[in-house]
Amino acid sequence: MSRNTPTNPHASWYQILKSQERPVLIYQMGKVGSSALEKSIPNSIHLHDLMAIDANKQISPVRAKLHQPNKHYVKRLLKRSVMSHMLKRKQDVRIISLVREPIGRNISMFFQSLPFWMAEKYLNDDSAIRSERPQLLQEAFEEHMNHHYPLEWFDNEIKTLTGIDVFNKPFDHEAGCQTYQQGNFSLLVIRSDKLKQSPATVGDFLGYPVDVVHDNQSNNKWYSSLINDFKNSYQPKPEFIEEMLSSKLTTHFFTSSEISELKQKYQMAH
């Protein structure tokens, strides 16, 4: 168990921050395999988008409208102000973030909120209802998702909060992780595909043993068969593959040979 207190798993982020001088944040862009860390580090605070408060950057506009946009905006603005102020006054803030290649990450994010993205497609394309063409999933994915969100996440979130620019320090591709320090902020970035290979990495960073339990739920989701079919049939446009895999994010966290393999994987999709 974590040495942090309190032990109440339902404690709010505010209660946790008030009670800890060395809080642990699992702060990541979503759909990067962080659930294992969340379950393995009690009393950690889980965040996706603290600093960028425009919900439309991450979720479907249809879903955003259901959240009472004006009220939700004020709540997010207040949370950002209070939490960032509290964090900057702490003795030591330990942040763990994961990163994943952006095309695979975006496909996972798309299917997690599939009904909302399809509603967005139908609301903006009258022909979608009339034709019921089989390419609708691909069109909705390509046309309506914000594919730049993961590419910009470290600058918009981590750098804005902590001042740490992860792109200024070479990433350890062999280990699959890197640590950073800025003021009272300590940051560990791990590639999600390397997490299982480095079981001691998280414990070494936090200073106490952590048993990361990997619970793969990918086949237990209602859309499992849909996403598997999509991955097997989706053929991204060459310019889309190039944009995503030649981005600053991908070229920093992945080697040139790994990027070549990813390009081949998506180019050969059928």
C-alpha positions in Angstrom: 0.0 0.0 0.0 1.1 3.6 -0.7 2.6 5.5 2.2 0.3 8.3 1.3 -2.8 9.1 3.3 -5.8 9.1 3.5 -6.7 5.5 2.7 -10.2 6.3 1.6 -10.4 5.4 -2.1 -13.4 7.8 -2.5 -11.6 10.8 -1.2 -11.7 13.8 -3.5 -8.6 15.3 -5.1 -9.0 18.3 -2.7 -9.1 16.1 0.4 -6.1 14.1 -0.9 -4.1 17.3 -1.6 -4.9 18.8 1.8 -3.6 15.7 3.6 -0.4 15.1 1.6 2.8 17.0 1.2 4.1 14.6 -1.5 1.1 13.8 -3.6 1.2 11.4 -6.5 -0.5 12.4 -9.8 -1.3 10.0 -12.6 -1.5 12.7 -15.2 -1.9 11.4 -18.8 -3.7 12.0 -22.1 -6.2 9.1 -21.8 -6.2 5.6 -23.4 -2.6 5.0 -22.7 -3.0 2.0 -20.4 -3.0 3.9 -17.1 -5.7 1.9 -15.4 -3.1 -0.6 -14.0 -1.3 2.3 -12.3 -4.5 3.8 -11.0 -5.4 0.5 -9.3 -1.9 -0.1 -8.0 -1.2 3.3 -6.4 -3.9 4.1 -3.7 -4.7 7.7 -3.1 -3.2 8.9 -6.3 -4.9 11.7 -8.2 -6.0 10.9 -11.8 -6.0 13.7 -14.3 -6.3 14.0 -18.1 -6.7 17.7 -18.8 -6.3 20.1 -15.9 -4.7 23.1 -17.7 -6.6 23.0 -21.0 -10.2 23.6 -20.0 -11.9 23.5 -23.4 -13.7 20.2 -23.3 -14.2 20.2 -27.1 -10.5 19.6 -27.5 -10.8 16.1 -26.1 -14.4 14.9 -26.3 -17.1 15.0 -28.9 -18.9 18.4 -29.1 -22.2 16.4 -28.7 -21.0 15.0 -25.4 -19.6 18.4 -24.3 -23.1 20.0 -24.8 -24.6 17.4 -22.4 -22.3 18.7 -19.7 -24.0 22.1 -19.5 -21.0 23.9 -21.1 -21.1 27.2 -19.3 -21.5 25.6 -15.9 -18.9 23.0 -16.7 -16.4 25.6 -17.9 -16.6 27.5 -14.7 -16.1 24.3 -12.6 -13.1 23.4 -14.7 -11.7 26.9 -14.4 -12.1 26.8 -10.6 -10.5 23.4 -10.3 -7.5 24.4 -12.4 -7.0 27.5 -10.3 -7.3 25.8 -6.9 -5.4 22.6 -7.8 -2.5 24.3 -9.6 -2.1 26.7 -6.7 -2.1 23.8 -4.1 0.3 21.7 -6.1 2.9 24.6 -6.5 2.9 25.0 -2.7 3.6 21.3 -1.9 7.0 19.9 -0.8 7.2 17.4 -3.7 4.7 16.6 -6.4 5.3 13.3 -8.1 3.7 12.9 -11.5 3.6 9.7 -13.5 2.6 10.0 -17.2 2.3 7.4 -20.0 2.7 7.9 -23.7 1.5 5.8 -26.6 1.8 6.1 -30.4 -0.9 8.5 -31.4 -2.8 6.6 -34.1 -3.5 3.6 -31.8 -4.3 5.9 -28.9 -6.8 7.9 -31.0 -8.5 4.8 -32.2 -9.0 3.6 -28.6 -10.3 7.1 -27.6 -12.7 7.1 -30.5 -14.3 3.8 -29.7 -14.6 4.6 -25.9 -17.0 7.4 -26.9 -18.3 5.9 -30.1 -22.0 6.8 -29.7 -21.1 10.5 -29.3 -18.8 10.6 -32.3 -21.4 8.8 -34.5 -24.0 11.3 -33.3 -21.6 14.1 -34.3 -21.3 12.5 -37.7 -25.0 12.2 -38.3 -25.7 15.7 -37.1 -23.2 17.1 -39.6 -23.7 14.9 -42.6 -27.2 14.3 -43.9 -25.9 11.8 -46.4 -24.8 9.5 -43.6 -28.4 8.7 -42.7 -29.5 8.1 -46.2 -26.6 6.0 -47.4 -25.7 3.9 -44.4 -22.4 3.3 -46.1 -19.9 1.0 -44.4 -17.2 3.7 -44.4 -19.1 5.8 -41.8 -16.9 4.7 -38.9 -13.7 5.6 -40.7 -15.2 8.9 -41.8 -16.3 9.8 -38.3 -12.9 8.9 -36.9 -11.0 10.9 -39.5 -13.3 13.9 -39.7 -14.5 14.6 -36.2 -11.8 13.6 -33.7 -9.2 16.1 -32.7 -6.2 14.0 -33.8 -3.8 16.7 -32.6 -4.8 16.4 -29.0 -2.1 13.7 -28.0 0.5 15.5 -30.1 0.1 18.7 -28.1 -0.8 17.2 -24.7 2.7 17.4 -23.0 3.0 21.1 -24.0 -0.6 22.0 -23.1 -0.7 20.1 -19.8 2.7 19.1 -18.3 4.7 22.1 -19.5 2.0 24.6 -18.6 1.6 23.2 -15.1 5.2 22.3 -14.2 7.4 24.1 -16.6 8.9 20.8 -17.7 9.5 20.5 -21.4 9.8 16.8 -22.0 11.2 17.4 -25.5 14.3 19.1 -24.2 15.7 16.0 -22.7 16.5 12.8 -24.7 14.2 9.9 -24.0 15.7 6.6 -22.9 14.2 4.4 -25.6 15.9 1.2 -24.3 14.4 1.6 -20.8 11.2 3.0 -22.2 11.1 5.8 -19.6 12.6 9.1 -18.5 12.5 11.2 -15.4 12.5 15.0 -15.1 12.7 17.6 -12.4 11.6 21.2 -12.2 11.2 22.9 -8.8 9.0 20.8 -6.6 7.7 18.7 -9.6 9.2 15.3 -10.3 8.0 13.6 -13.5 8.2 10.0 -14.7 7.2 9.4 -18.3 6.8 5.8 -19.4 5.9 4.4 -22.8 2.7 2.3 -22.2 4.1 -0.6 -24.2 7.2 -0.7 -22.0 5.4 -0.6 -18.6 5.3 -4.4 -18.2 9.0 -4.7 -19.0 10.0 -2.3 -16.2 8.1 -3.4 -13.1 10.5 -1.7 -10.7 10.5 1.7 -12.5 7.4 3.1 -10.7 8.6 1.9 -7.3 12.0 3.4 -7.8 10.5 6.7 -8.7 8.1 6.8 -5.8 10.5 5.5 -3.3 8.5 2.5 -2.1 7.5 -0.9 -3.7 4.6 -0.8 -6.1 3.1 -4.0 -7.5 1.6 -2.9 -10.8 -1.1 -5.4 -11.6 -1.9 -5.5 -15.3 -5.6 -6.2 -15.8 -6.3 -6.3 -19.5 -10.0 -5.4 -20.1 -9.7 -4.8 -23.8 -11.8 -7.8 -24.7 -14.4 -7.2 -22.1 -15.8 -3.9 -23.6 -19.1 -3.8 -25.4 -17.3 -2.5 -28.5 -14.5 -5.1 -28.5 -15.5 -6.8 -31.8 -16.2 -3.5 -33.5 -12.7 -2.0 -32.7 -11.0 -5.3 -33.7 -12.8 -5.2 -37.0 -11.9 -1.5 -37.5 -8.2 -2.1 -36.8 -8.2 -5.0 -39.3 -9.9 -3.0 -42.1 -9.0 0.6 -41.5 -6.6 2.0 -44.1 -5.4 5.5 -43.0 -4.6 8.0 -45.7 -0.8 8.2 -46.3 -0.7 11.9 -45.4 -2.5 11.1 -42.1 0.0 8.4 -41.2 2.9 10.8 -42.1 1.5 13.7 -40.0 0.9 11.5 -36.9 4.1 9.5 -37.0 6.4 12.3 -38.1 5.1 14.5 -35.2 7.3 15.9 -32.5 5.6 13.5 -30.0 6.3 10.3 -32.0 9.8 11.1 -33.1 10.8 11.9 -29.5 9.4 8.9 -27.8 10.0 6.3 -30.5 13.1 5.3 -32.4 13.3 5.7 -36.2 13.1 1.9 -36.6 10.0 1.7 -34.4 8.4 4.5 -36.4 9.2 2.6 -39.7 7.5 -0.4 -38.2 4.4 1.6 -37.2 4.2 3.2 -40.7 4.4 -0.2 -42.3 1.7 -1.5 -39.9 -0.7 1.2 -40.8 0.1 1.2 -44.5 -0.4 -2.5 -44.8 -3.8 -2.5 -43.0 -6.4 -4.2 -45.0 
